[in-house]
Amino acid sequence: MSVTGFGVFGIVIVLLLVMAGFLLKGKGSFLIAGYNTMSKEEKEKYDTKGLCRFVGWLLIVCSLAMALFPVGIYFEIYWLTYCGSALMLVGTIGAVIYANTGKRFRKDDNSKVSNVFENEKSKNTPKTNKIILIGFSIIVLLAISGTLLYGAKEPTVNVFEDSIQIKAMYGLDIDFSDVTKVTLIEKSMSAIGVGMRVNGFDGFGESLKGHFKSDSSGESLLFVHANASPTIRIERSNEKDIYISFRNGGKTQSLFNEFNTVMNRNSNSKE
């Protein structure tokens, strides 16, 4: 993952923690979707501080789950990314179940907070349940949408005199000293053979990023549009081969020409 990728995760995690900090103090109820639109009379029926603290702890769980993604990618401990996904999913489902077991944050007639959500005779779902469900649905949808958008975005490749910088999900910096050969293959990655995803992003078979393994190319690192051609192959000493392609084949050809120009210039300077 590139520095930009870590930055995106870092910003989201910090924002979640800042929001959680306010909520854990019993403040910041305006951050809770649904509750902030209630009338003053409706709000007085709820234990606002208890609701804020509950949502605050859930935000902390979400931020910890999100933190597992960049940590797992950086250290290549791939099971951590799966744990993060599972924690996010279990936490969300658990919150929904918890919210629908009764009225934990609604005050009774004596202005006391009940220890469980009392089932209403009304057929309508309690507003507190809706608030929590909507709030966490938004968090999960934002996290999933952000991941999909970031993963589907074409990589940005910068070529310097001594290195190649790939900015994308699973992006990295490559020293030219580690590059043994750069070739342009007049095929798409699908034709070459994508193989099995080990730890990476599969944008519905089109945008592929991360670690893949196939019988034809072995273990490799992909930053490709699967059905676009041509495809650049970067061979490295003692490292996985890297494949790059863009939706626009002309852009891929231009990048290959840029690689050749820099490599030839470096080769001439050493003679």
C-alpha positions as CSV (number, residue, x, y, z in Angstrom):
1,M,0.0,0.0,0.0
2,S,1.3,3.5,-0.9
3,V,1.7,6.4,1.5
4,T,-1.5,7.8,0.1
5,G,-3.4,4.6,1.0
6,F,-2.2,4.6,4.6
7,G,-3.1,8.3,4.8
8,V,-6.7,7.6,3.7
9,F,-7.1,4.9,6.4
10,G,-5.4,7.1,8.9
11,I,-7.7,10.1,8.3
12,V,-10.8,7.9,8.6
13,I,-9.6,6.2,11.8
14,V,-8.7,9.5,13.4
15,L,-12.1,11.0,12.6
16,L,-13.8,8.0,14.1
17,L,-11.8,8.2,17.2
18,V,-12.4,12.0,17.6
19,M,-16.1,11.4,17.2
20,A,-15.9,8.5,19.7
21,G,-14.1,10.8,22.2
22,F,-17.0,13.3,22.2
23,L,-19.6,10.6,22.4
24,L,-18.0,8.7,25.3
25,K,-18.2,11.9,27.4
26,G,-21.9,11.9,26.8
27,K,-21.7,14.7,24.4
28,G,-22.0,15.0,20.6
29,S,-25.5,13.6,20.3
30,F,-25.8,15.7,17.1
31,L,-23.4,13.2,15.5
32,I,-25.9,10.4,15.8
33,A,-28.0,10.1,12.7
34,G,-31.7,10.2,13.4
35,Y,-31.4,11.4,17.0
36,N,-30.3,14.8,16.0
37,T,-33.5,15.3,14.0
38,M,-35.9,14.5,16.9
39,S,-37.9,17.2,18.6
40,K,-36.9,18.4,22.0
41,E,-39.8,16.5,23.5
42,E,-38.8,13.3,21.9
43,K,-35.2,13.6,23.0
44,E,-36.2,14.0,26.6
45,K,-37.6,10.5,26.5
46,Y,-34.1,9.0,26.0
47,D,-31.0,8.6,28.1
48,T,-28.9,10.8,25.8
49,K,-25.6,10.2,27.7
50,G,-26.1,6.4,27.7
51,L,-26.9,6.4,24.0
52,C,-23.9,8.6,23.2
53,R,-21.5,6.4,25.2
54,F,-22.9,3.2,23.5
55,V,-22.3,4.7,20.0
56,G,-18.9,6.0,21.1
57,W,-17.7,2.5,22.0
58,L,-19.1,1.1,18.8
59,L,-17.1,3.7,16.8
60,I,-13.9,2.6,18.7
61,V,-14.6,-1.0,17.6
62,C,-15.0,0.2,14.0
63,S,-11.8,2.2,14.1
64,L,-9.9,-0.8,15.5
65,A,-11.3,-3.0,12.8
66,M,-10.3,-0.5,10.1
67,A,-6.8,-0.2,11.6
68,L,-6.2,-4.0,10.9
69,F,-6.4,-3.4,7.2
70,P,-3.3,-1.2,6.7
71,V,-1.4,-3.1,9.4
72,G,-2.0,-6.4,7.8
73,I,-1.1,-5.1,4.3
74,Y,2.1,-3.4,5.5
75,F,3.5,-6.4,7.4
76,E,1.9,-8.9,4.9
77,I,0.0,-10.6,7.8
78,Y,-2.9,-11.1,5.5
79,W,-5.2,-12.8,8.0
80,L,-5.4,-9.5,9.9
81,T,-7.3,-7.9,7.0
82,Y,-9.8,-10.7,7.2
83,C,-10.1,-10.3,11.0
84,G,-10.8,-6.6,10.4
85,S,-13.6,-7.4,8.0
86,A,-15.0,-10.0,10.4
87,L,-14.8,-7.6,13.3
88,M,-16.6,-4.9,11.4
89,L,-19.3,-7.4,10.3
90,V,-19.8,-9.0,13.7
91,G,-19.8,-5.7,15.5
92,T,-22.4,-4.2,13.2
93,I,-24.7,-7.3,13.4
94,G,-24.2,-7.4,17.2
95,A,-25.1,-3.8,17.5
96,V,-28.3,-4.3,15.5
97,I,-29.3,-7.4,17.7
98,Y,-28.5,-5.5,20.9
99,A,-30.5,-2.5,19.7
100,N,-33.5,-4.7,19.0
101,T,-33.7,-6.6,22.2
102,G,-35.7,-3.8,24.0
103,K,-35.4,-0.2,24.9
104,R,-32.1,0.2,26.7
105,F,-31.9,4.0,26.3
106,R,-35.5,5.0,26.7
107,K,-36.7,6.4,30.0
108,D,-39.8,4.9,31.7
109,D,-42.6,7.0,33.2
110,N,-40.6,7.6,36.3
111,S,-37.7,9.0,34.3
112,K,-35.5,6.0,35.1
113,V,-33.5,4.2,32.4
114,S,-34.7,0.7,32.0
115,N,-32.0,-2.0,32.1
116,V,-33.5,-3.7,29.0
117,F,-35.5,-2.5,26.1
118,E,-39.1,-3.0,27.0
119,N,-41.1,-4.4,24.1
120,E,-43.6,-1.9,23.0
121,K,-47.2,-3.0,22.2
122,S,-47.0,-0.8,19.2
123,K,-46.1,-2.5,16.0
124,N,-43.7,0.3,15.1
125,T,-39.9,-0.2,15.6
126,P,-38.6,1.9,18.5
127,K,-36.8,5.0,17.3
128,T,-33.7,4.2,19.3
129,N,-33.3,0.9,17.3
130,K,-33.7,2.9,14.1
131,I,-31.1,5.5,15.2
132,I,-28.5,2.9,16.0
133,L,-29.2,0.8,12.9
134,I,-29.1,3.8,10.6
135,G,-25.9,5.1,12.2
136,F,-24.0,1.9,11.9
137,S,-25.4,1.2,8.4
138,I,-24.0,4.5,7.3
139,I,-20.6,3.7,8.9
140,V,-20.4,0.3,7.2
141,L,-21.6,1.7,3.9
142,L,-19.0,4.5,4.0
143,A,-16.2,2.0,4.8
144,I,-17.2,-0.4,2.1
145,S,-17.8,2.3,-0.5
146,G,-14.5,4.0,0.3
147,T,-12.7,0.7,-0.1
148,L,-14.4,-0.1,-3.4
149,L,-13.8,3.4,-4.8
150,Y,-10.2,3.4,-3.8
151,G,-9.6,-0.1,-5.1
152,A,-11.3,0.5,-8.4
153,K,-9.3,3.7,-9.0
154,E,-6.5,3.3,-11.6
155,P,-3.0,3.4,-10.2
156,T,-0.8,6.4,-10.5
157,V,2.7,5.5,-11.6
158,N,5.5,8.0,-11.2
159,V,8.9,7.2,-12.9
160,F,12.0,8.8,-11.4
161,E,15.6,8.4,-12.3
162,D,16.3,5.8,-9.6
163,S,12.9,4.4,-8.7
164,I,9.3,3.7,-9.7
165,Q,6.4,4.8,-7.4
166,I,3.0,3.1,-7.7
167,K,0.3,4.9,-5.9
168,A,-2.7,2.6,-5.4
169,M,-4.1,0.0,-3.1
170,Y,-1.2,-2.3,-2.3
171,G,1.1,0.3,-4.0
172,L,4.8,0.4,-3.4
173,D,8.1,2.0,-4.4
174,I,10.5,0.0,-6.6
175,D,14.3,0.8,-7.0
176,F,15.5,0.5,-10.5
177,S,18.5,-1.4,-9.1
178,D,16.1,-4.3,-8.3
179,V,14.5,-4.3,-11.8
180,T,16.0,-7.0,-14.1
181,K,13.7,-6.6,-17.1
182,V,10.7,-4.6,-18.3
183,T,8.6,-6.1,-21.1
184,L,5.4,-5.1,-22.9
185,I,3.0,-8.1,-23.4
186,E,0.5,-7.7,-26.2
187,K,-2.2,-9.4,-24.1
188,S,-4.6,-8.5,-21.4
189,M,-4.0,-9.9,-17.9
190,S,-7.0,-12.1,-18.3
191,A,-5.3,-13.7,-21.4
192,I,-2.0,-14.0,-19.6
193,G,-3.7,-15.7,-16.6
194,V,-4.9,-13.9,-13.5
195,G,-5.0,-17.0,-11.3
196,M,-6.2,-17.0,-7.7
197,R,-6.3,-14.0,-5.5
198,V,-4.1,-14.4,-2.5
199,N,-4.5,-11.1,-0.8
200,G,-5.8,-8.3,-3.0
201,F,-8.7,-6.4,-4.5
202,D,-10.9,-7.9,-7.2
203,G,-13.1,-5.2,-8.6
204,F,-15.7,-7.6,-10.1
205,G,-13.1,-9.1,-12.4
206,E,-12.0,-5.8,-13.9
207,S,-9.7,-3.7,-11.6
208,L,-7.2,-6.1,-10.0
209,K,-4.7,-5.0,-7.3
210,G,-2.6,-6.9,-4.9
211,H,-1.2,-10.4,-4.6
212,F,-2.3,-13.1,-7.0
213,K,-1.0,-16.6,-7.9
214,S,-1.4,-18.5,-11.2
215,D,0.1,-21.5,-12.9
216,S,1.4,-19.4,-15.8
217,S,3.0,-16.4,-14.0
218,G,3.4,-17.7,-10.5
219,E,3.1,-15.3,-7.6
220,S,2.8,-11.7,-8.8
221,L,1.7,-8.3,-7.8
222,L,-1.1,-6.8,-10.1
223,F,-2.1,-3.3,-10.8
224,V,-4.2,-4.0,-13.9
225,H,-7.4,-3.6,-15.7
226,A,-7.9,-7.3,-16.4
227,N,-9.4,-7.1,-19.9
228,A,-7.2,-4.2,-21.2
229,S,-4.1,-4.7,-23.3
230,P,-1.2,-4.4,-23.6
231,T,0.3,-5.3,-20.2
232,I,3.6,-4.2,-18.7
233,R,5.6,-6.9,-16.8
234,I,8.3,-5.7,-14.4
235,E,10.7,-8.5,-13.4
236,R,12.6,-8.1,-10.2
237,S,15.5,-9.9,-8.5
238,N,14.2,-12.1,-5.7
239,E,10.9,-10.4,-5.7
240,K,7.4,-10.9,-7.2
241,D,6.9,-9.8,-10.8
242,I,4.7,-6.8,-11.2
243,Y,2.0,-6.3,-13.9
244,I,0.6,-2.9,-14.8
245,S,-2.1,-2.0,-17.3
246,F,-4.6,0.8,-17.8
247,R,-8.0,0.8,-19.3
248,N,-6.5,3.0,-22.1
249,G,-3.9,0.9,-23.9
250,G,-2.1,4.0,-25.2
251,K,-1.5,5.1,-21.6
252,T,0.1,1.7,-20.9
253,Q,2.3,2.0,-24.0
254,S,3.4,5.5,-22.9
255,L,4.4,4.3,-19.5
256,F,6.4,1.4,-21.0
257,N,8.3,3.9,-23.3
258,E,9.0,6.0,-20.2
259,F,10.4,3.0,-18.4
260,N,12.7,2.3,-21.4
261,T,13.9,5.8,-21.6
262,V,14.9,6.0,-18.0
263,M,16.5,2.5,-17.9
264,N,18.5,3.2,-21.1
265,R,19.7,6.5,-19.6
266,N,20.8,4.8,-16.4
267,S,22.5,2.1,-18.4
268,N,24.5,4.6,-20.5
269,S,25.5,6.6,-17.4
270,K,27.1,3.4,-15.9
271,E,29.2,2.8,-19.0
